[in-house]
Amino acid sequence: MLKIRQENENDYEEVYTVIKKAFETAEHSDGNEQELVIKLRKSKSFIPELSLVAVDNNKIIGYILFTKIKIVNNTELALAPLAILPEYQRKGIGTNLIKKGHEIANQLNYNYSVVLGNDKYYHKLGYIPASNYNIKAPFEVEDNYFMAIKLNQNAKAIYGIVEYDKAFGIY
């Protein structure tokens, strides 16, 4: 039975392996996603409640992380990475992780989340081109790959360029 819970320090090694295996065959990957997570855990943008694992029979099979970003004077979220072991992909685990993350993010009063990824996948979960919210990436990217979702429908409109944590290496 699938269980989603907050990651703890005892999970770090297994999460590292999950991320590495998940991105080995990814179409768009720099192969360093697992190292990014290590850096993000040590950063000011890390939110422990939004570092989640999917567990099946005491085995971690998926991971998701949302970290703080700045958009002008607003603190919002970036989803990165989402990693599912290859043999468990296309079974709804990523969807469950994202939905649980959104639920927690909403409880923590975050209004928006951005993601750089597969538009067909994230669109099914409510993400649309970030430009629709006047949110821009700090790098060149096709509009349909840089997406955002409004987590709180009553949130005020925001606009501006996303400022990622230094751990992302985007300046």
C-alpha positions as CSV (number, residue, x, y, z in Angstrom):
1,M,0.0,0.0,0.0
2,L,1.4,3.4,-1.0
3,K,2.1,5.8,1.7
4,I,3.3,9.4,1.3
5,R,5.1,11.0,4.2
6,Q,7.7,13.6,5.0
7,E,11.3,12.6,4.3
8,N,13.6,12.2,7.3
9,E,17.4,12.0,7.6
10,N,17.3,8.2,7.6
11,D,15.8,8.3,4.1
12,Y,18.6,10.4,2.5
13,E,20.7,7.5,1.1
14,E,17.7,5.7,-0.3
15,V,16.3,9.0,-1.8
16,Y,19.7,9.7,-3.4
17,T,19.4,6.3,-5.2
18,V,15.8,6.8,-6.2
19,I,16.6,10.2,-7.8
20,K,19.7,8.9,-9.6
21,K,17.9,5.9,-11.0
22,A,14.8,8.0,-12.0
23,F,16.9,10.5,-14.0
24,E,19.3,8.0,-15.6
25,T,17.0,7.6,-18.6
26,A,15.3,11.0,-18.5
27,E,15.2,12.9,-21.8
28,H,16.2,16.2,-20.1
29,S,18.6,15.7,-17.3
30,D,22.0,16.9,-16.3
31,G,22.5,13.8,-14.2
32,N,23.1,15.9,-11.0
33,E,19.5,16.0,-9.6
34,Q,20.5,13.9,-6.6
35,E,23.4,16.3,-5.8
36,L,21.0,19.3,-6.2
37,V,18.8,17.8,-3.5
38,I,21.8,17.5,-1.1
39,K,22.6,21.2,-1.6
40,L,18.9,22.3,-1.3
41,R,18.5,20.4,2.0
42,K,21.3,22.6,3.4
43,S,19.9,25.9,1.9
44,K,17.6,28.5,3.3
45,S,15.0,27.6,0.7
46,F,14.5,24.1,2.1
47,I,11.1,23.4,3.7
48,P,11.1,20.0,5.5
49,E,7.3,19.6,5.2
50,L,7.6,19.7,1.4
51,S,10.3,17.1,1.1
52,L,8.1,14.0,0.6
53,V,8.7,10.3,-0.1
54,A,6.4,7.7,-1.5
55,V,6.8,4.4,0.3
56,D,5.5,1.0,-0.8
57,N,6.2,-2.0,1.4
58,N,8.8,-0.1,3.4
59,K,10.7,0.8,0.2
60,I,11.0,4.4,-1.0
61,I,9.9,4.4,-4.6
62,G,9.3,8.1,-5.2
63,Y,10.4,11.6,-4.0
64,I,9.4,15.2,-4.5
65,L,10.8,18.5,-3.3
66,F,9.3,21.9,-3.3
67,T,11.7,24.8,-2.2
68,K,11.3,28.5,-1.7
69,I,11.8,30.9,-4.6
70,K,11.4,34.6,-4.8
71,I,9.2,36.4,-7.4
72,V,9.8,40.1,-6.7
73,N,8.7,40.4,-3.1
74,N,6.8,37.2,-2.9
75,T,8.0,33.9,-1.5
76,E,6.6,31.0,-3.6
77,L,7.7,27.5,-4.5
78,A,9.6,25.6,-7.2
79,L,8.9,21.9,-7.7
80,A,12.2,20.2,-8.3
81,P,12.8,17.3,-8.5
82,L,10.1,14.8,-8.9
83,A,11.6,11.3,-9.1
84,I,10.0,7.9,-9.3
85,L,11.9,4.6,-9.7
86,P,11.6,3.6,-13.4
87,E,9.7,0.3,-12.6
88,Y,7.0,2.4,-10.7
89,Q,6.6,5.1,-13.2
90,R,3.2,5.7,-15.0
91,K,1.3,4.3,-12.0
92,G,0.1,7.6,-10.5
93,I,2.7,7.9,-7.9
94,G,4.1,11.2,-9.2
95,T,0.5,12.6,-9.3
96,N,-0.1,11.5,-5.7
97,L,3.2,13.2,-4.6
98,I,2.4,16.4,-6.4
99,K,-1.2,16.6,-5.0
100,K,0.0,15.9,-1.5
101,G,2.7,18.6,-1.9
102,H,0.2,21.1,-3.2
103,E,-2.1,20.3,-0.2
104,I,0.7,20.9,2.3
105,A,1.9,24.0,0.4
106,N,-1.6,25.5,0.6
107,Q,-1.7,24.8,4.3
108,L,1.6,26.6,4.7
109,N,0.1,29.6,2.8
110,Y,2.1,29.4,-0.4
111,N,0.1,30.7,-3.4
112,Y,2.1,29.6,-6.5
113,S,4.4,26.8,-7.6
114,V,6.6,26.8,-10.7
115,V,8.1,23.8,-12.5
116,L,10.4,23.2,-15.5
117,G,9.3,20.0,-17.1
118,N,7.1,18.0,-19.4
119,D,4.2,20.2,-20.3
120,K,1.9,17.3,-21.1
121,Y,2.5,15.7,-17.7
122,Y,2.3,18.8,-15.5
123,H,-0.7,20.3,-17.5
124,K,-2.8,17.3,-16.3
125,L,-2.1,18.5,-12.8
126,G,-3.2,22.1,-13.3
127,Y,0.1,23.7,-14.4
128,I,-0.1,26.1,-17.2
129,P,2.6,28.3,-18.9
130,A,4.0,30.6,-16.2
131,S,3.7,33.5,-18.6
132,N,-0.1,33.2,-18.1
133,Y,0.6,34.5,-14.6
134,N,3.2,37.0,-15.8
135,I,5.9,34.8,-14.1
136,K,9.1,34.5,-16.1
137,A,12.1,32.1,-15.9
138,P,15.5,33.6,-15.2
139,F,16.8,31.7,-18.3
140,E,15.8,31.1,-21.9
141,V,13.2,28.4,-22.1
142,E,10.2,27.6,-24.4
143,D,7.0,28.9,-22.8
144,N,5.3,25.6,-22.6
145,Y,8.1,24.0,-20.5
146,F,8.2,26.6,-17.7
147,M,4.9,26.3,-15.9
148,A,3.1,27.5,-12.8
149,I,0.0,26.7,-10.8
150,K,-2.0,29.0,-8.6
151,L,-2.4,26.9,-5.4
152,N,-4.7,29.4,-3.7
153,Q,-7.4,30.6,-6.0
154,N,-7.9,33.8,-3.8
155,A,-4.2,34.7,-4.1
156,K,-3.4,38.1,-5.5
157,A,-1.8,38.2,-9.0
158,I,2.0,38.4,-9.0
159,Y,4.5,39.0,-11.8
160,G,8.2,39.0,-12.3
161,I,11.2,36.8,-12.8
162,V,11.8,33.8,-10.6
163,E,14.8,33.9,-8.4
164,Y,16.0,30.4,-7.5
165,D,18.1,29.4,-4.5
166,K,21.8,29.6,-5.3
167,A,22.0,25.8,-5.0
168,F,20.4,25.6,-8.5
169,G,23.4,27.4,-10.0
170,I,21.2,29.9,-11.9
171,Y,22.4,33.5,-11.6
